[in-house]
Amino acid sequence: MVKEKPDSTRCYDTDGFRRRAACVCVRCGISLEVLLVSSSRSRERWVVPGGGIEPNESPSEAAQREVREEAGVRGQVQRFLGVFENPESRNRTTVFLLFVTEELDSWDDVKIGRQRRWFSADEARQNLSLHKPRQSRYLDFLEESRPSIVAASNSSILSSHGISASDLASNAREDEKSNSLLLLSRQE
């Protein structure tokens, strides 16, 4: 059974494909992890959170709304991964990479029994390839996205300690000046 929202309007592109959006949600600790949610059709199957784009909503806004509703997370969209077409179901899904910065204690789909779980990138690919092989292709872009994931992770860690990127840049300039002065004093 597919979860339908009351008063929702399905949006279609000019070719008659339903417009969808999704996010590959990641976090970077010791290793890269991918967040999957249990399917609304079968709790034993894991999927990438995503759903229909609503009228007057951009694909990025829809993707962020969907991960908040289905997975109970918020984060920073890092990059566009692609548009993936499913000719059988007549869907085109715009997929983004989202670096998770917050996990909510309660969210919309937890009320219908949906679960979220972190997997290694390989485990996520393996789970998706069993039941959602098209979604496993989303993960093909993770490796080339690793530098932006690491940068987002570092930025998140710094901000959790009250350090902004401008503070870091200012400190780096001060360090550079100090090192220059130290070198000058050693040369004299």
C-alpha positions in Angstrom: 0.0 0.0 0.0 1.4 3.4 -1.0 1.1 6.2 1.5 -1.2 8.9 0.0 -1.5 12.3 1.6 -4.8 14.0 1.8 -5.2 17.0 -0.5 -2.0 16.2 -2.3 -1.7 17.0 -6.0 0.6 14.9 -8.2 2.8 16.9 -10.6 3.8 15.7 -14.0 6.4 16.8 -16.5 5.7 17.6 -20.2 6.4 13.9 -21.1 3.7 12.7 -18.6 6.2 11.4 -16.0 5.3 11.9 -12.3 7.8 14.4 -10.8 9.5 13.0 -7.7 12.4 14.1 -5.5 14.7 12.2 -3.1 17.8 12.6 -1.0 20.7 10.2 -0.4 21.2 11.1 3.3 24.7 10.7 4.6 26.8 11.3 7.6 30.6 10.9 7.9 32.1 9.5 11.1 34.8 6.9 11.0 33.3 5.9 7.6 30.6 7.1 5.3 27.1 6.0 6.3 23.8 6.2 4.3 20.4 6.6 5.9 17.6 4.4 4.5 14.0 4.1 5.6 11.7 1.1 5.7 9.3 0.9 2.8 5.7 2.0 3.3 4.8 -1.3 1.5 7.0 -3.7 3.4 8.8 -2.9 6.7 11.6 -5.4 5.9 12.7 -3.5 2.7 14.8 -0.4 2.8 14.5 2.5 0.5 15.9 6.0 -0.1 13.5 8.6 1.3 11.7 10.6 -1.4 8.3 11.3 -2.9 6.2 13.5 -5.1 6.9 17.1 -5.8 4.0 19.4 -4.9 2.9 22.4 -6.9 5.0 25.5 -6.5 7.8 23.4 -4.9 11.3 23.1 -6.3 12.8 19.6 -6.5 15.3 20.5 -3.7 12.5 21.8 -1.4 10.5 18.6 -2.1 13.5 16.4 -1.4 14.2 18.1 1.9 10.5 18.0 2.9 10.3 14.2 2.1 13.4 13.3 4.2 12.0 15.3 7.1 8.6 13.5 6.8 9.9 10.0 6.0 13.2 9.8 7.8 12.9 12.5 10.5 16.2 14.2 9.5 17.3 17.7 8.5 20.5 18.7 6.8 22.4 20.5 4.1 21.9 19.7 0.4 25.4 19.2 -0.9 24.8 18.6 -4.6 22.5 17.4 -7.3 23.1 13.8 -8.2 20.9 13.4 -11.2 17.4 12.7 -12.6 16.6 9.0 -12.6 13.8 7.7 -14.8 11.6 4.7 -14.2 9.7 4.0 -17.4 7.5 1.2 -15.8 6.0 3.5 -13.2 6.4 6.7 -15.3 8.4 8.5 -12.6 11.3 10.8 -12.9 13.1 11.4 -9.6 15.5 14.3 -9.0 18.0 13.1 -6.5 20.2 15.2 -4.2 23.0 14.4 -1.7 22.0 15.6 1.8 24.5 15.8 4.7 22.5 15.1 7.8 22.9 17.6 10.6 19.9 16.7 12.8 17.9 13.6 13.7 14.5 14.4 15.0 13.0 12.4 17.9 9.6 12.4 16.3 8.5 12.7 12.6 5.5 12.2 10.4 6.0 8.6 9.2 7.1 7.2 12.5 3.4 7.3 13.3 2.8 4.7 10.5 5.6 2.5 11.7 8.3 3.6 9.3 11.8 3.1 10.6 15.2 4.7 9.7 18.5 3.0 9.9 22.1 3.9 9.1 24.1 1.6 6.8 27.6 1.6 5.5 27.6 2.7 1.8 28.2 -1.0 0.8 25.4 -2.3 3.0 23.0 0.4 1.7 23.9 -0.5 -1.9 23.3 -4.2 -1.2 19.9 -3.6 0.5 18.8 -1.4 -2.3 20.0 -3.7 -5.0 17.7 -6.4 -3.7 14.4 -4.5 -3.9 15.1 -1.1 -5.5 17.9 -1.6 -8.0 17.2 1.8 -9.6 17.8 3.5 -6.3 21.1 1.6 -5.8 22.3 3.6 -8.8 22.0 6.8 -6.7 24.9 5.6 -4.6 27.2 5.4 -7.7 27.7 9.1 -7.2 28.8 9.0 -3.6 32.5 8.4 -4.2 32.9 11.4 -6.4 30.9 13.4 -3.7 33.2 12.4 -0.9 35.2 15.7 -0.8 32.0 17.7 -0.3 30.7 15.2 2.3 34.0 15.5 4.3 33.9 19.3 4.0 30.3 19.4 5.3 31.2 17.1 8.1 34.1 19.3 9.1 31.9 22.4 8.9 29.2 20.7 11.1 31.8 19.6 13.7 33.2 23.2 13.8 29.8 24.8 14.1 28.8 22.4 16.9 31.8 23.8 18.8 30.8 27.4 18.0 33.4 27.9 15.4 32.4 29.5 12.1 34.1 29.2 8.7 35.0 32.9 9.0 36.5 32.4 12.4 38.6 29.6 11.0 39.8 31.7 8.1 40.6 34.6 10.5 42.6 32.2 12.7 44.4 30.8 9.7 45.4 34.4 8.7 46.6 35.1 12.2 48.6 31.9 12.2 50.1 32.8 8.9 51.2 36.2 10.3 52.6 34.6 13.4 54.6 32.1 11.4 55.9 34.9 9.2 57.0 36.9 12.2 58.6 33.8 13.7 60.5 33.2 10.5 61.6 36.8 10.4 62.8 36.7 14.0 64.8 33.5 13.4 66.4 35.0 10.3 67.7 38.1 12.2 
